[in-house]
């Protein structure tokens, strides 16, 4: 059991979010990974994604984090993803 800011997360003893990154990369070594998280339970994920050459974003109040970027909340994340999607559809 891992206690987060507003959540208690139950994880398997043999698994982690970082292990999920390794699994994804074994299935597709060329995958570009993006990770979004909002509390301490995401720090290992952020580090694993960074080592894989991906991008990590902490969502919510800024704190000491291994994330590459910070967004102040879910609405900011939604707006950022919409801008990213519109650039992709425009061919940029």
TIMI-2910 file (N, C-alpha, C, CB; in pm, 1 decimal, decimal comma, always signed):
<rs>
+----------+----------+----------+----------+----------+----------+----------+----------+----------+----------+----------+----------+------+
!      n_x !      n_y !      n_z !     ca_x !     ca_y !     ca_z !      c_x !      c_y !      c_z !     cb_x !     cb_y !     cb_z ! resn !
+----------+----------+----------+----------+----------+----------+----------+----------+----------+----------+----------+----------+------+
!    +85,2 !   -117,6 !     +0,0 !     +0,0 !     +0,0 !     +0,0 !    +90,2 !   +124,5 !     +0,0 !    -97,2 !     -0,5 !   +123,6 !  Unk !
!    +58,0 !   +218,6 !    -85,8 !   +132,3 !   +344,8 !    -94,1 !    +33,5 !   +458,0 !    -72,3 !   +206,5 !   +359,9 !   -232,2 !  Unk !
!    +63,9 !   +546,2 !    +21,4 !    -23,2 !   +660,6 !    +48,2 !    +23,0 !   +779,6 !    -34,5 !    -24,0 !   +696,0 !   +199,3 !  Unk !
!    -68,4 !   +836,1 !   -113,5 !    -41,3 !   +954,8 !   -192,9 !   -109,5 !  +1075,3 !   -131,0 !    -87,8 !   +935,2 !   -337,7 !  Unk !
!   -112,8 !  +1186,1 !   -204,3 !   -171,8 !  +1309,4 !   -153,3 !   -320,7 !  +1293,7 !   -125,8 !   -149,3 !  +1422,7 !   -251,5 !  Unk !
!   -395,2 !  +1239,2 !   -218,6 !   -539,3 !  +1222,3 !   -201,0 !   -581,8 !  +1081,3 !   -237,9 !   -616,3 !  +1324,3 !   -285,2 !  Unk !
!   -492,5 !   +985,8 !   -219,2 !   -520,6 !   +849,8 !   -263,2 !   -439,4 !   +751,1 !   -181,5 !   -490,3 !   +833,4 !   -412,9 !  Unk !
!   -492,2 !   +635,3 !   -167,0 !   -414,2 !   +521,7 !   -120,0 !   -410,6 !   +424,7 !   -235,7 !   -475,0 !   +456,1 !    +10,9 !  Unk !
!   -290,4 !   +389,8 !   -279,1 !   -274,2 !   +307,1 !   -397,0 !   -224,7 !   +169,0 !   -355,2 !   -176,9 !   +372,7 !   -497,3 !  Unk !
!   -288,7 !    +67,2 !   -407,0 !   -245,9 !    -69,9 !   -381,3 !   -172,9 !   -119,9 !   -504,6 !   -367,0 !   -162,4 !   -345,9 !  Unk !
!    -53,4 !   -173,3 !   -485,4 !    +26,4 !   -223,2 !   -596,5 !    +67,3 !   -366,8 !   -570,1 !   +150,4 !   -135,1 !   -619,0 !  Unk !
!    +95,4 !   -440,0 !   -676,9 !   +144,3 !   -576,0 !   -663,2 !   +287,4 !   -572,6 !   -612,2 !   +135,5 !   -652,0 !   -797,5 !  Unk !
!   +323,1 !   -667,1 !   -531,0 !   +457,9 !   -671,9 !   -473,2 !   +566,0 !   -682,8 !   -580,6 !   +469,4 !   -789,4 !   -376,8 !  Unk !
!   +534,4 !   -745,1 !   -694,2 !   +635,0 !   -764,8 !   -798,6 !   +624,8 !   -662,9 !   -910,9 !   +622,8 !   -903,3 !   -855,9 !  Unk !
!   +540,8 !   -563,7 !   -897,8 !   +522,9 !   -469,3 !  -1006,9 !   +530,7 !   -325,4 !   -960,0 !   +391,2 !   -493,4 !  -1074,8 !  Unk !
!   +548,2 !   -238,2 !  -1055,7 !   +552,2 !    -95,2 !  -1026,8 !   +522,3 !    -20,4 !  -1156,1 !   +691,0 !    -52,4 !   -967,1 !  Unk !
!   +502,9 !   +108,2 !  -1144,2 !   +483,1 !   +189,2 !  -1264,2 !   +610,4 !   +190,3 !  -1348,3 !   +442,2 !   +333,3 !  -1226,5 !  Unk !
!   +725,6 !   +190,4 !  -1282,4 !   +852,5 !   +184,6 !  -1355,6 !   +865,6 !    +51,0 !  -1428,6 !   +972,0 !   +205,1 !  -1259,3 !  Unk !
!   +819,1 !    -57,0 !  -1367,0 !   +822,3 !   -187,8 !  -1433,6 !   +731,6 !   -187,9 !  -1555,9 !   +779,9 !   -299,5 !  -1336,1 !  Unk !
!   +622,1 !   -113,7 !  -1548,8 !   +532,1 !   -103,6 !  -1664,3 !   +603,2 !    -35,2 !  -1780,9 !   +403,3 !    -25,8 !  -1626,7 !  Unk !
!   +688,3 !    +62,0 !  -1752,3 !   +766,7 !   +128,2 !  -1857,2 !   +859,4 !    +26,1 !  -1923,4 !   +849,0 !   +247,3 !  -1798,5 !  Unk !
!   +927,3 !    -53,2 !  -1842,8 !  +1016,2 !   -156,7 !  -1898,0 !   +938,5 !   -254,6 !  -1984,9 !  +1087,8 !   -232,5 !  -1784,8 !  Unk !
!   +821,4 !   -295,3 !  -1939,0 !   +737,1 !   -386,8 !  -2015,0 !   +698,0 !   -324,8 !  -2149,1 !   +611,4 !   -423,8 !  -1934,4 !  Unk !
!   +655,7 !   -199,0 !  -2147,1 !   +615,3 !   -131,4 !  -2270,6 !   +730,9 !   -122,8 !  -2368,8 !   +562,4 !     +8,6 !  -2240,1 !  Unk !
!   +849,6 !    -94,4 !  -2318,3 !   +965,9 !    -82,1 !  -2406,8 !  +1011,9 !   -216,7 !  -2460,9 !  +1080,5 !    -15,4 !  -2333,2 !  Unk !
!   +989,8 !   -324,0 !  -2387,1 !  +1021,1 !   -456,3 !  -2441,6 !   +926,6 !   -489,1 !  -2557,4 !  +1011,2 !   -564,8 !  -2331,2 !  Unk !
!   +803,6 !   -445,4 !  -2547,5 !   +706,1 !   -470,7 !  -2654,3 !   +731,0 !   -382,9 !  -2775,3 !   +564,6 !   -448,3 !  -2603,3 !  Unk !
!   +774,2 !   -256,5 !  -2751,4 !   +802,9 !   -163,9 !  -2861,2 !   +919,0 !    -73,5 !  -2820,9 !   +676,9 !    -79,1 !  -2897,8 !  Unk !
!  +1041,4 !   -113,7 !  -2851,9 !  +1159,3 !    -36,1 !  -2811,0 !  +1165,0 !   +104,2 !  -2869,8 !  +1283,4 !   -109,6 !  -2849,7 !  Unk !
!  +1087,7 !   +132,6 !  -2973,9 !  +1089,1 !   +265,3 !  -3035,8 !   +979,4 !   +356,4 !  -2981,7 !  +1074,4 !   +252,4 !  -3185,9 !  Unk !
!   +901,9 !   +309,6 !  -2886,0 !   +790,2 !   +388,4 !  -2832,8 !   +840,4 !   +516,7 !  -2766,5 !   +708,9 !   +305,1 !  -2731,9 !  Unk !
!   +765,2 !   +623,5 !  -2786,3 !   +791,9 !   +748,9 !  -2715,0 !   +692,3 !   +754,6 !  -2600,2 !   +779,2 !   +876,4 !  -2810,3 !  Unk !
!   +743,3 !   +761,2 !  -2479,6 !   +658,2 !   +755,2 !  -2361,5 !   +634,2 !   +893,1 !  -2301,3 !   +719,9 !   +663,9 !  -2257,9 !  Unk !
!   +512,3 !   +915,1 !  -2258,1 !   +475,4 !  +1034,8 !  -2182,9 !   +405,8 !   +987,2 !  -2056,6 !   +383,1 !  +1132,0 !  -2267,3 !  Unk !
!   +442,6 !  +1045,0 !  -1943,3 !   +382,6 !  +1007,1 !  -1815,8 !   +329,6 !  +1130,5 !  -1746,1 !   +484,4 !   +933,9 !  -1726,2 !  Unk !
!   +211,7 !  +1116,1 !  -1688,9 !   +148,7 !  +1225,0 !  -1614,4 !   +114,9 !  +1172,9 !  -1476,2 !    +20,8 !  +1279,0 !  -1687,4 !  Unk !
!   +145,0 !  +1249,3 !  -1374,1 !   +116,4 !  +1205,3 !  -1239,2 !    +97,8 !  +1322,7 !  -1146,5 !   +226,3 !  +1116,0 !  -1188,2 !  Unk !
!    +41,6 !  +1292,9 !  -1029,5 !     +9,6 !  +1402,5 !   -939,1 !    +59,1 !  +1383,6 !   -795,9 !   -136,8 !  +1422,2 !   -937,1 !  Unk !
!   +134,3 !  +1278,0 !   -769,0 !   +182,3 !  +1262,1 !   -631,9 !   +307,5 !  +1176,6 !   -625,4 !    +74,1 !  +1201,1 !   -545,2 !  Unk !
!   +351,3 !  +1149,7 !   -504,5 !   +477,6 !  +1080,4 !   -480,2 !   +478,3 !   +939,4 !   -540,3 !   +504,7 !  +1072,9 !   -330,4 !  Unk !
!   +363,7 !   +879,0 !   -559,1 !   +359,9 !   +743,5 !   -615,9 !   +403,6 !   +741,0 !   -761,8 !   +219,7 !   +685,7 !   -603,8 !  Unk !
!   +418,7 !   +857,3 !   -823,6 !   +456,2 !   +864,8 !   -965,2 !   +604,0 !   +893,9 !   -987,4 !   +374,5 !   +970,4 !  -1033,5 !  Unk !
!   +680,4 !   +914,7 !   -883,1 !   +820,2 !   +955,2 !   -898,8 !   +905,3 !   +848,6 !   -968,4 !   +879,8 !   +986,8 !   -763,2 !  Unk !
!   +888,1 !   +721,6 !   -934,8 !   +964,3 !   +617,1 !  -1003,1 !   +925,9 !   +609,5 !  -1150,5 !   +941,6 !   +481,0 !   -935,4 !  Unk !
!   +799,0 !   +630,7 !  -1179,1 !   +752,4 !   +635,6 !  -1318,1 !   +820,6 !   +748,4 !  -1393,0 !   +599,8 !   +653,1 !  -1323,9 !  Unk !
!   +823,9 !   +867,3 !  -1334,2 !   +888,7 !   +981,8 !  -1398,8 !  +1034,2 !   +950,2 !  -1432,0 !   +881,0 !  +1106,1 !  -1308,6 !  Unk !
!  +1104,8 !   +890,9 !  -1337,6 !  +1246,3 !   +858,9 !  -1358,4 !  +1263,0 !   +754,6 !  -1468,7 !  +1309,7 !   +808,3 !  -1227,8 !  Unk !
!  +1179,1 !   +652,5 !  -1469,3 !  +1188,9 !   +548,1 !  -1572,4 !  +1160,2 !   +604,6 !  -1710,9 !  +1091,7 !   +433,0 !  -1541,8 !  Unk !
!  +1062,4 !   +692,2 !  -1719,7 !  +1028,9 !   +753,2 !  -1849,0 !  +1142,9 !   +843,0 !  -1895,5 !   +897,2 !   +834,3 !  -1839,2 !  Unk !
!  +1201,6 !   +916,3 !  -1804,3 !  +1315,8 !  +1002,0 !  -1841,1 !  +1430,6 !   +918,2 !  -1894,2 !  +1363,0 !  +1085,3 !  -1720,0 !  Unk !
!  +1463,5 !   +808,2 !  -1825,5 !  +1573,3 !   +720,9 !  -1871,5 !  +1543,8 !   +662,6 !  -2009,3 !  +1597,2 !   +606,8 !  -1770,8 !  Unk !
!  +1416,1 !   +645,6 !  -2041,2 !  +1376,3 !   +589,6 !  -2171,8 !  +1368,9 !   +696,7 !  -2279,8 !  +1240,9 !   +519,4 !  -2160,3 !  Unk !
!  +1399,1 !   +822,4 !  -2244,9 !  +1396,3 !   +929,7 !  -2343,2 !  +1260,2 !   +992,4 !  -2361,6 !  +1444,0 !   +879,0 !  -2473,1 !  Unk !
!  +1167,3 !   +963,2 !  -2271,3 !  +1032,8 !  +1018,9 !  -2279,7 !  +1019,5 !  +1147,7 !  -2200,8 !   +931,7 !   +918,5 !  -2230,4 !  Unk !
!   +895,9 !  +1187,4 !  -2178,1 !   +863,9 !  +1313,2 !  -2110,3 !   +769,8 !  +1284,2 !  -1994,5 !   +800,2 !  +1415,8 !  -2208,7 !  Unk !
!   +797,6 !  +1345,9 !  -1880,4 !   +710,1 !  +1329,9 !  -1764,7 !   +660,5 !  +1466,4 !  -1717,6 !   +783,6 !  +1256,5 !  -1650,2 !  Unk !
!   +536,2 !  +1466,3 !  -1669,7 !   +471,4 !  +1591,0 !  -1628,7 !   +404,2 !  +1570,6 !  -1492,9 !   +367,2 !  +1637,7 !  -1735,4 !  Unk !
!   +441,3 !  +1653,5 !  -1397,0 !   +372,3 !  +1653,7 !  -1268,7 !   +252,2 !  +1746,6 !  -1282,0 !   +467,5 !  +1698,7 !  -1151,3 !  Unk !
!   +136,2 !  +1698,9 !  -1241,2 !    +12,1 !  +1775,9 !  -1251,0 !    -33,6 !  +1810,8 !  -1110,0 !    -98,9 !  +1696,2 !  -1328,2 !  Unk !
!    -57,3 !  +1938,1 !  -1086,8 !   -102,7 !  +1981,2 !   -954,8 !     -2,8 !  +2075,1 !   -892,3 !   -126,1 !  +1861,7 !   -863,7 !  Unk !
!    -17,7 !  +2099,4 !   -764,1 !    +74,0 !  +2192,2 !   -696,8 !   +218,5 !  +2149,3 !   -715,3 !    +41,1 !  +2201,5 !   -547,4 !  Unk !
!   +301,1 !  +2245,0 !   -752,0 !   +442,3 !  +2214,1 !   -779,1 !   +511,9 !  +2172,9 !   -650,5 !   +514,4 !  +2335,6 !   -842,6 !  Unk !
!   +584,9 !  +2063,8 !   -660,4 !   +662,8 !  +2015,8 !   -547,0 !   +795,0 !  +1963,2 !   -600,2 !   +585,9 !  +1905,5 !   -467,0 !  Unk !
!   +881,2 !  +1924,7 !   -512,2 !  +1006,3 !  +1864,9 !   -553,9 !   +973,2 !  +1734,5 !   -625,6 !  +1101,9 !  +1841,0 !   -432,3 !  Unk !
!  +1013,6 !  +1724,8 !   -750,6 !   +975,3 !  +1609,7 !   -831,5 !  +1081,3 !  +1581,1 !   -935,7 !   +839,9 !  +1633,0 !   -898,5 !  Unk !
!  +1083,8 !  +1456,5 !   -980,6 !  +1173,1 !  +1416,5 !  -1089,8 !  +1108,3 !  +1438,6 !  -1225,6 !  +1213,1 !  +1270,1 !  -1074,8 !  Unk !
!   +988,9 !  +1495,2 !  -1228,0 !   +920,3 !  +1521,2 !  -1354,8 !   +996,7 !  +1626,1 !  -1435,5 !   +774,8 !  +1567,9 !  -1329,6 !  Unk !
!   +983,3 !  +1616,3 !  -1568,0 !  +1047,8 !  +1712,9 !  -1656,8 !   +974,9 !  +1846,4 !  -1658,5 !  +1055,7 !  +1657,1 !  -1797,5 !  Unk !
!   +842,4 !  +1839,8 !  -1648,9 !   +759,6 !  +1960,1 !  -1659,1 !   +653,1 !  +1960,4 !  -1550,4 !   +694,0 !  +1969,4 !  -1798,2 !  Unk !
!   +593,2 !  +2076,2 !  -1529,0 !   +488,3 !  +2092,5 !  -1429,1 !   +369,5 !  +2164,0 !  -1491,3 !   +540,4 !  +2170,4 !  -1306,3 !  Unk !
!   +249,6 !  +2118,4 !  -1460,3 !   +126,7 !  +2186,9 !  -1498,1 !    +44,3 !  +2204,5 !  -1371,0 !    +46,7 !  +2107,1 !  -1608,7 !  Unk !
!    -23,5 !  +2319,3 !  -1354,7 !    -88,5 !  +2349,4 !  -1227,9 !   -212,5 !  +2265,5 !  -1195,1 !   -126,1 !  +2491,0 !  -1227,1 !  Unk !
!   -271,2 !  +2199,0 !  -1292,7 !   -389,8 !  +2119,7 !  -1263,6 !   -439,9 !  +2045,6 !  -1386,1 !   -499,2 !  +2207,8 !  -1208,8 !  Unk !
!   -549,6 !  +1973,8 !  -1366,3 !   -605,7 !  +1891,6 !  -1473,0 !   -651,1 !  +1975,2 !  -1591,7 !   -721,8 !  +1810,2 !  -1420,4 !  Unk !
!   -710,0 !  +2091,9 !  -1566,1 !   -755,8 !  +2175,5 !  -1678,2 !   -636,8 !  +2222,2 !  -1762,7 !   -835,3 !  +2298,0 !  -1625,7 !  Unk !
!   -524,2 !  +2251,7 !  -1699,0 !   -403,7 !  +2290,4 !  -1773,5 !   -350,7 !  +2172,2 !  -1854,3 !   -294,4 !  +2342,5 !  -1677,2 !  Unk !
!   -356,8 !  +2052,7 !  -1797,3 !   -314,4 !  +1933,1 !  -1870,4 !   -403,5 !  +1910,5 !  -1991,7 !   -317,0 !  +1809,4 !  -1778,6 !  Unk !
!   -534,2 !  +1922,6 !  -1972,9 !   -628,2 !  +1904,1 !  -2083,9 !   -599,8 !  +2003,7 !  -2196,5 !   -773,6 !  +1919,8 !  -2034,5 !  Unk !
!   -579,3 !  +2130,1 !  -2161,1 !   -551,3 !  +2233,0 !  -2262,0 !   -420,7 !  +2203,5 !  -2334,7 !   -545,2 !  +2372,3 !  -2196,8 !  Unk !
!   -318,5 !  +2158,6 !  -2262,2 !   -189,6 !  +2127,3 !  -2322,9 !   -203,0 !  +2010,6 !  -2419,5 !    -85,4 !  +2095,3 !  -2214,9 !  Unk !
!   -276,3 !  +1906,0 !  -2379,0 !   -296,4 !  +1791,1 !  -2466,7 !   -376,2 !  +1829,0 !  -2591,7 !   -367,6 !  +1679,3 !  -2391,0 !  Unk !
!   -475,0 !  +1917,2 !  -2576,2 !   -552,5 !  +1962,4 !  -2692,3 !   -464,7 !  +2039,7 !  -2789,4 !   -670,9 !  +2049,5 !  -2647,8 !  Unk !
!   -376,0 !  +2125,5 !  -2738,2 !   -282,8 !  +2198,5 !  -2826,0 !   -188,6 !  +2101,9 !  -2896,6 !   -201,3 !  +2302,3 !  -2745,2 !  Unk !
!   -139,2 !  +2004,4 !  -2823,9 !    -50,4 !  +1905,0 !  -2882,5 !   -122,8 !  +1825,2 !  -2992,1 !     +2,9 !  +1810,2 !  -2773,4 !  Unk !
!   -245,4 !  +1785,5 !  -2966,7 !   -323,6 !  +1709,2 !  -3064,9 !   -352,6 !  +1793,9 !  -3187,6 !   -455,4 !  +1659,4 !  -3002,9 !  Unk !
!   -382,7 !  +1922,8 !  -3169,2 !   -413,4 !  +2006,7 !  -3285,1 !   -288,9 !  +2028,7 !  -3370,8 !   -471,2 !  +2141,8 !  -3239,8 !  Unk !
!   -172,4 !  +2038,0 !  -3310,4 !    -47,4 !  +2048,8 !  -3387,2 !    -22,5 !  +1920,9 !  -3465,8 !    +72,4 !  +2077,9 !  -3293,6 !  Unk !
!    -46,6 !  +1807,5 !  -3402,2 !    -26,3 !  +1679,2 !  -3468,0 !   -119,2 !  +1664,8 !  -3587,9 !    -48,7 !  +1564,2 !  -3369,3 !  Unk !
!   -245,8 !  +1703,6 !  -3571,4 !   -341,2 !  +1690,3 !  -3682,5 !   -312,4 !  +1790,7 !  -3792,9 !   -484,3 !  +1708,4 !  -3632,3 !  Unk !
!   -246,6 !  +1901,6 !  -3758,0 !   -211,8 !  +2001,6 !  -3858,0 !    -79,8 !  +1965,9 !  -3928,7 !   -201,5 !  +2140,1 !  -3792,5 !  Unk !
!    -14,8 !  +1859,0 !  -3882,9 !   +110,1 !  +1817,4 !  -3946,0 !   +232,0 !  +1886,4 !  -3892,4 !   +102,8 !  +1840,2 !  -4090,7 !  Unk !
!   +217,5 !  +1960,2 !  -3783,4 !   +333,0 !  +2030,7 !  -3725,7 !   +416,8 !  +1941,1 !  -3640,2 !   +288,0 !  +2148,5 !  -3644,6 !  Unk !
+----------+----------+----------+----------+----------+----------+----------+----------+----------+----------+----------+----------+------+
</rs>
